[in-house]
Amino acid sequence: MIERGDIERVKTLLTENIGKRIKLTAKKGRKRVIVRQGVISATYPSIFIVILDSISEFADTGRTISFSYADLLTKNIEITVVDSKLEIK
């Protein structure tokens, strides 16, 4: 069971790493995994924002997506901070 202290710990780790490059691994269903790179943009009380790198040479900016802290705790997504080799799981 996910407890409030767990969510606060994850939020603190993500807040400390705002602006750093990350590798995001997201499970999108049965045997489908998407791996992208981006930057942690902001943290809010119940979600955090990631700006993904552009995968097309025709796009200037990447896509902005949001996740809940519970997504990390339930292992729907995994984040590895590329700058410091710190894993947030």
Secondary structure, DSSP 4 states (H G I P E B T S, - for coil): ---HHHHHHHHHHHHHTTT-EEEEEEE-STT-EEEEEEEEEEE-SSEEEEEEPP-STT-SS--EEEEEHHHHHTTSEEEEETTTTEEE-
